[in-house]
Amino acid sequence: QVQLVESGGGLVQSGGSLRLSCAASGIIFSINTMGWYRQAPGKQRELVAAITSSGRTNYADSVKGRFTISRDNAKSTVSLQMNSLKPEDTAVYYCNTKSTWGQGTQVTVSS
């Protein structure tokens, strides 16, 4: 059974930083593309960043230059370093691979 468990969310002031982590189990982690999505109240879930098995990354335009996705295949974890956070980054952030989602972690950025 595939499981994804996120951690690292919280409350931060505008301009601050947070680091999210996602621990995966039940999969051959190294061969899977991993992604971070977010969903703000009243909005659709959207892709924030993704990283392929070879380490290729892509980002939503809104987070380019501020967020960095990385993976540690030895630990089966994927991380999202978020810098220069803005109030519009406030959302529940979800880790994803294929059809499996984590439970989500709340990120709140105050102005």
N, C-alpha and C positions, 0 to 999 in steps of 0.2 A: 504494500500500500504506500503510495506516494504521499509524503507530508512535507509541507513548507511552513516554517515558523519564523515570523518576522519579529524583530525587536529594534529598539532604538528611537522610537517616536517620542514626542513630547511637545512642550511649549517653549518657544524661543522668540526673542524679539526680532523685528525686521533687521536684516543685515547679518544675523547670526548664522550659525552652522549646526547641522545635525548629521549623524551617520546612522543609516539604517542597515541592518543585517538580516539575512534570510538563510536559515539552515535547512538543508534539504536531506531527506532520507527516503529510502525505497526506490531510488533511481540510480542509473549510472550517470552521475552528475556531470562528468567531464564531457559527455557527448551531447548534452542538451543546451539549447539556447535558453537563457534565463532573462526574465524581464521584470521591470518595476512599472506598475500602473498606479494611478491615483483616481479617486473619485471625490469630488467636492459636493456639498449639499445641493441638490437640485440639478446636478450636471451628470453627464454620462462619464463612465469610466474611460480614461485615456491612457495611452502608452506614454511613459515618462522616459524610459531608457531600456535598452536591451543589449545583451552581449552574447555572441555566438560561442560555440565550442572552441573556435580558433582565436577568440578574443576580439573579434571585430565588434565595434559598438555603433549604436545609433541613438540619437536623442531627439526628443521633441524640441521644436524651435524655441519654445518658451524657457527651456532650461539649459540650452547650449551655453557653454562657458561658465556655468555655475555648478552644475551637477556632474559627478563622475561615477560611472558604474564600473565595478571590478569583480573578479571572481577568484576564489581560491579552491582549485579542484581537489587539493589534498584534504581540505576541511569540508568540502561540499557546501561552501557558502558563497553567497553573492551579496555585495554591499553597494550602497548608494551613498556617496558623500555629497551632501548638499550644502553649498556655501551661498553667501549673499541672499539669504532667504527673504522672500517677499510675502506679504499677507495673502496674495493670490496663490501661493503654494500650499495654503491650508487645505488639507484633504485627508482622507484615509488612504494610506499607501499599501498596495498589495504586491506581493511577490508572485510570480507566475512562471510555470513551465508547461507547455502544451495545454492540457485542459485542467490542470491543477492550480488552485489558488490557495494562498495562505489566508489567515484569518483577518489580516489587516492590522495596521498600526497607525494611530492618529498623529498627525503632524499639525500643529497650530502655530501660526506665525502672527504675533501681535504687532500692530503698527505703533 
